[in-house]
Amino acid sequence: MVEKTEVLVVGGGQAGIAMSEHLGAAGVDHIVLERGRIAESWRTRRWDSLVANGPAWHDRFPGLEFSCDPEGFATKDEVAGYMEAYASQIDAPVRCGVDVTGVTRLEGRPGFRAETSAGVIEADYVVAATGPYHNPLMPKLVPDRPGLTQMHSIDYRNPDQLAEGAVLVVGAGSSGVQIAAELNRAGRKVYLSVGPHGRPPRAYRGRDYCWWLGVLNDWDAEATPGAEHVTIAVSGAEGGHTVDFRALAADGVTLVGRTEACTDGVLRFAPDLPGNIAQGDRNYLAVLDRADAYVARMGLDLPEEPGARDIAPDPACVTDPLLSLDLEEAGISTILWATGFALDYGWLQLDAVDAQGRPAHLRGVSDEPGVYFLGLPWQTRRASSFIYGVWHDARYITDHILKRRAYLAYPGVPA
Ligand SMILES: Cc1cc2nc3c(=O)[nH]c(=O)nc-3n(C[C@H](O)[C@H](O)[C@H](O)COP(=O)(O)OP(=O)(O)OC[C@H]3O[C@@H](n4cnc5c(N)ncnc54)[C@H](O)[C@@H]3O)c2cc1C
C-alpha cells in the first residue's frame, strides 16, 4: 500500500507546524511526519533551565499567545506545550513517531517517494522542516584523557550532571554564556572561552531587543555573502538581562580567548580575548546608537537611558588573558563545547543537497524542483530559524508551491 499526499512535510517542530498552518489555510492536502513528538527538540535537546531568548509576546506565532506573562520568557517546556497546542488549534495532520529514512524521485513521473518507518508515501512536494541544528559540532582539539569528559551543549542538562571539578565552556554564544553562568552560580570554577560575538542589549529605553530588531528592520536582514557568521549572545534567563562578560568575570568566571589546541594536557588559547570583548562592545553600542537615532527620527517618547552606555573597566582576565592552562592543575573535569551544529540531510537523496551535503537552495526553494527547506539559519533572513521568522518563511514556501502547482496545471496559470 502506497499512501499519497500532495505535500509531505518532514519534521514536526515549529517549522513543520508553521508549514502545516499555511498549507491548511490554502486547502493543500498534506501530512507532517515527526520522528519523535511535536517540538521534540525543545523537549529533549535543550538544558533543563532553558527559557526562550525572546519575550513571550514575540517568540510565538500570530494565531496564539502564550499563557505565561507576555513580557516574560517561556520555559522550554512551555514552548513545547505551545507548539503542541498550536498544532491542535489548527488541526495539523501530524503523525508522531514516524521517521523518514529516505526520499527519492519517482521514476518517469513527477513527485517523490518517501520511505518511512510506517511505510511508503508518495508526494508531489516535499518540505524538509527538520530544523537548523542536526549533528553537534565538537572540534577535535583536545585528545581524550582519563578524568576528562567532553560533551556538547546539546547533552548538557544541569550542573549536577557533571563530575566534580572545574569546567571549561568553549563558545560564548547564547548557549555557552548561559551554561557558564549557571555552572558558576552552582559553585563550579568556570573558564569561558570567548570568540567573536555580538552582544546586543536585552532591552533599551524600555523596549526589548526583539522590538528593536523589528523596527530597525534587522529581523529582515539578509546574510552577507561570504561573511563569516558571528554568534550572538542573548539571554532570557533570570527574567532576561544583557549578556555582560565583565559581570561574569566579576562573579568569578575566568574568561579566555578562543581555544586553539591542547598538547600534553595543556590547553592553548588565542590572544584574541581583548579584541573579541571590544568587538562585542562595539556591536552593543552600535545597537544603542541606531536605537537613539530611530527614537529621534520618529519623535518617540521613550525614556532616555544614558546608564546603558556605562561599560565597566576590563577585568584582569581580559587585560592579561591566560594563553595556556594545564587541565590537571586547573582541576578541569569537563570541557563543554557550545560550538554549534552541522546539518545532516542524509535522508534526502536528491539534487536538493550539494556534494558537501549542504542544502542547495535559494530562500528555501531547492535546486530539485518540488523540494523545499524550512527553518534554516538565514534561509531568507536573520529571523528564519526563529519562531517568529519561520512562520513567515512557511508562508513564502506555501505561496511557491501554489505558484508551481498552477504552472504544472498550465492553461490559465496565475493562481
Ligand atoms: C539552545 C537553543 C535555544 C533556542 N532558543 C530560541 C528562542 O528562544 N527563540 C527562538 O525563536 N528560537 C530559539 N532557538 C532556535 C530555534 O527556534 C530552535 O532551534 C527550534 O527548535 C527550531 O525549530 P525547527 O522546527 O526548525 O526544528 P526542530 O525544532 O529541531 O524540529 C525538527 C523536527 O524534525 C524531526 N525530524 C528530524 N529528522 C526527521 C526525519 N528524518 N523524519 C522525521 N522527523 C524528523 C525532529 O525530531 C524535530 O522534532 C533556539 C535554539 C537552541 C539550540
The ligand as an ORCA input file, in Angstrom:
! r2SCAN-3c Opt
* xyz 0 1
  C      19.535     26.241     22.908
  C      18.620     26.841     21.886
  C      17.765     27.861     22.272
  C      16.916     28.455     21.342
  N      16.096     29.446     21.753
  C      15.252     30.017     20.866
  C      14.341     31.038     21.281
  O      14.297     31.388     22.428
  N      13.520     31.589     20.370
  C      13.531     31.190     19.064
  O      12.740     31.719     18.278
  N      14.390     30.254     18.652
  C      15.242     29.651     19.503
  N      16.102     28.682     19.074
  C      16.213     28.408     17.646
  C      15.057     27.579     17.062
  O      13.853     28.193     17.405
  C      15.045     26.155     17.574
  O      16.231     25.530     17.199
  C      13.849     25.341     17.037
  O      13.832     24.079     17.655
  C      13.907     25.136     15.521
  O      12.659     24.634     15.086
  P      12.523     23.716     13.789
  O      11.116     23.266     13.699
  O      13.109     24.397     12.627
  O      13.482     22.484     14.149
  P      13.312     21.418     15.308
  O      12.634     22.002     16.487
  O      14.628     20.786     15.502
  O      12.278     20.402     14.657
  C      12.645     19.492     13.646
  C      11.919     18.197     13.921
  O      12.190     17.294     12.869
  C      12.236     15.999     13.390
  N      12.982     15.191     12.420
  C      14.273     15.349     12.053
  N      14.613     14.473     11.103
  C      13.497     13.726     10.871
  C      13.200     12.644      9.972
  N      14.115     12.181      9.125
  N      11.941     12.111      9.994
  C      11.002     12.600     10.835
  N      11.234     13.624     11.689
  C      12.462     14.187     11.690
  C      12.912     16.168     14.737
  O      12.581     15.113     15.614
  C      12.379     17.522     15.210
  O      11.277     17.402     16.069
  C      16.951     28.034     19.985
  C      17.807     27.007     19.602
  C      18.635     26.413     20.545
  C      19.561     25.299     20.119
*
